[in-house]
């Protein structure tokens, strides 16, 4: 019936007329080409839609887990994440075309969240051999200095070589724990956060706190804590990257691409410059000694000047 109805039907394509041909036979001949065009156009349009910003932002957000006790790098203010790294994640979201959620909590628990699949990535996470067994790391972003904090009248501790048989406070999920644990002669004492560590230090229950230099100094200033000073020379510097669960290379590569774009645009340097204005210029032992010498000399000069007059 189909052949009879369309027996004399002519098919036109463009300006050229094909010879009289039953439609079903014409379609049989042309269908492979038609199918290839349909598939190709479908792929093209799907890629255009997926790459559009509105579509990208509708995809599942990337959940970053971080440390609520790391001001001014990342911390909670009125219950909301803020800090230098929070600003970086906002810019990263724009260049990736992906929504990003920044969740802050206890640092050790945040690390477990990524391993358990409750979060996708960690924020400021030092790259160590032990951690590489569980995580894949992105390119580095901001340099982090780690140093020792001691009581102001303690003149015996200058480097980590002076920590033999000493009690040193470290946070459980922090980089100093990873760095100092292999040194068996150091007695590691776990602290919940730097504030607790500084209180234990002042009470004499520990001999030093190993901490992020910037964060430790910031905490001392914000809390108005006196009687503690930092060792000027850091015992190590870590160029902190982000991290994903081992094997999640797709996300790691996406993050790396976003980081590269931010670096190329100068955004990373601009964020670091803006937040570095909040860095604390904290007096070290050496600076205090030099300051006291100058004060002493100034007093002597003033006294001599008065007597001469």
Secondary structure, DSSP 8 states (H G I E B T S, - for coil): -HHHHTTT---EETTEE-----HHHHHHHHHHHHHHHHHHHHHHHHHHHHHSHHHHHHS--EEEEEETEETTTEEEETTEEESHHHHHHHHHHHHHT--EEEEEE-HHHHHHHHHHTS-SEEEEE---TTGGGTEEE----EEEEEEEEEETT--S-SSGGG-TT-EEEEETTSHHHHHHTT-TTSEEEEESSHHHHHHHHHHTS-SEEEEEHHHHHHHHHHHT--SEEE-SS-SEEEEEEEEEETT-HHHHHHHHHHHHHHHHTTHHHHHHHHHHTT-----BHHHHHHHHHHHHHHHHHHHHHHHH-
